[in-house]
Amino acid sequence: MSLKKLCLLAAVAVLFCVYAVGQLLHVLFALLRNPRKVMKRTARDIPPACLLDPALGSHEYVTANGLKFHCVCAGDTSKPLMLLLHGFPEFWFSWRHQLKAFCKDYHVVAVDMRGYGDTDHPVGSSEYSFNHLTTDIVELIPALGHSSCVLVGHDWGGVVSWRVTQRYPELVDRHIVLNCPHGRVFKKFLENSWTQLRRSWFIFLFQIPRLPEALISLQDYQFLEQLFTSHTSGVKNRDQFPAEVVEAYKYTFSRPGGLTGPINYYRAMFSSPKDSLPREKWTISVPTLIIWGDDDHVLQREMADCHDTICSDLTVKHIPNCSHWVQQDVPDLCNQHMTDFLSTKSVSM
């Protein structure tokens, strides 16, 4: 192992310890000050009305790769498929604006990915490897009655959409990825940028069993509320995240096992089997649009502009003063970029 990699590993270990100890001390002091508030949990037995809004589409269940997937579907099934893959900690509802915006021209499907929401939650971090996540989508496309799709991914959904597009280009007519770099770009930044390494500290915290789930659930899942609405990490357009939307997230992730599956994506990152690609698949030929909210608290904006050697047909759109939660923060502008990109390309049925 090179000296550079040894130094990187040492820096990661130190950084992780500092942040982990800081988080634990914060929780300890909060418990000492007001234990009742820290341990508070609200019983959530009935989903918020926004999750049942018929204008968003119909709730359906589709079997693929041995799992039952919960999907919200809008539009005519005879039209081209637009498949929407969410990130962490999100679920199908993060695409509520796109379900409405594109249902006239597409069969739009927002899926709860493996381990999320009403989709099956396989047990064990090994069930969340890159290969499993990729195969889920490869089998889901024909299970939805289509031979290909417009594939749209955000955050972890983008991780999966990059892999599907690169390995199975025949399944993807057009690729749209929001605030998620290709794996090679992320690895390069993680190894060479202290800023990105510092922002990625939570990945290492998530390797610990049970502790991340406990921390996120404290103070009635205040972590989720702060993540989406705080000045540091939240949406810039606060009108897009009213109390009912926050409650929808708390309802979903407070259900039994609601956090373990999503966090297992991170736990499986370093143990996923190596998947070498043949040289002919190194370059992605599928037309790809990258939409990037520039005020992302997790990922550096410079990542968006480092894909020229990966994609042969690439469009990049930066959105200033926009958070990581781009399709929820500025849905109209995000949808316009998607529409412009798709209108210049013919999409197969």
Secondary structure as GFF3:
##gff-version 3
##sequence-region A 1 349
A	DSSP	alpha_helix	3	33	.	.	.	ID=ss1
A	DSSP	alpha_helix	35	38	.	.	.	ID=ss2
A	DSSP	three_ten_helix	49	52	.	.	.	ID=ss3
A	DSSP	three_ten_helix	54	56	.	.	.	ID=ss4
A	DSSP	beta_strand	58	64	.	.	.	ID=ss5
A	DSSP	beta_strand	67	74	.	.	.	ID=ss6
A	DSSP	beta_strand	81	85	.	.	.	ID=ss7
A	DSSP	three_ten_helix	92	95	.	.	.	ID=ss8
A	DSSP	alpha_helix	96	102	.	.	.	ID=ss9
A	DSSP	beta_strand	107	111	.	.	.	ID=ss10
A	DSSP	three_ten_helix	125	128	.	.	.	ID=ss11
A	DSSP	alpha_helix	130	143	.	.	.	ID=ss12
A	DSSP	beta_strand	149	154	.	.	.	ID=ss13
A	DSSP	alpha_helix	156	167	.	.	.	ID=ss14
A	DSSP	three_ten_helix	169	171	.	.	.	ID=ss15
A	DSSP	beta_strand	172	178	.	.	.	ID=ss16
A	DSSP	alpha_helix	183	192	.	.	.	ID=ss17
A	DSSP	alpha_helix	194	199	.	.	.	ID=ss18
A	DSSP	alpha_helix	201	205	.	.	.	ID=ss19
A	DSSP	alpha_helix	211	229	.	.	.	ID=ss20
A	DSSP	three_ten_helix	238	240	.	.	.	ID=ss21
A	DSSP	alpha_helix	243	253	.	.	.	ID=ss22
A	DSSP	alpha_helix	260	267	.	.	.	ID=ss23
A	DSSP	three_ten_helix	279	281	.	.	.	ID=ss24
A	DSSP	beta_strand	288	293	.	.	.	ID=ss25
A	DSSP	three_ten_helix	301	305	.	.	.	ID=ss26
A	DSSP	beta_strand	314	319	.	.	.	ID=ss27
A	DSSP	alpha_helix	326	329	.	.	.	ID=ss28
A	DSSP	alpha_helix	331	343	.	.	.	ID=ss29
###
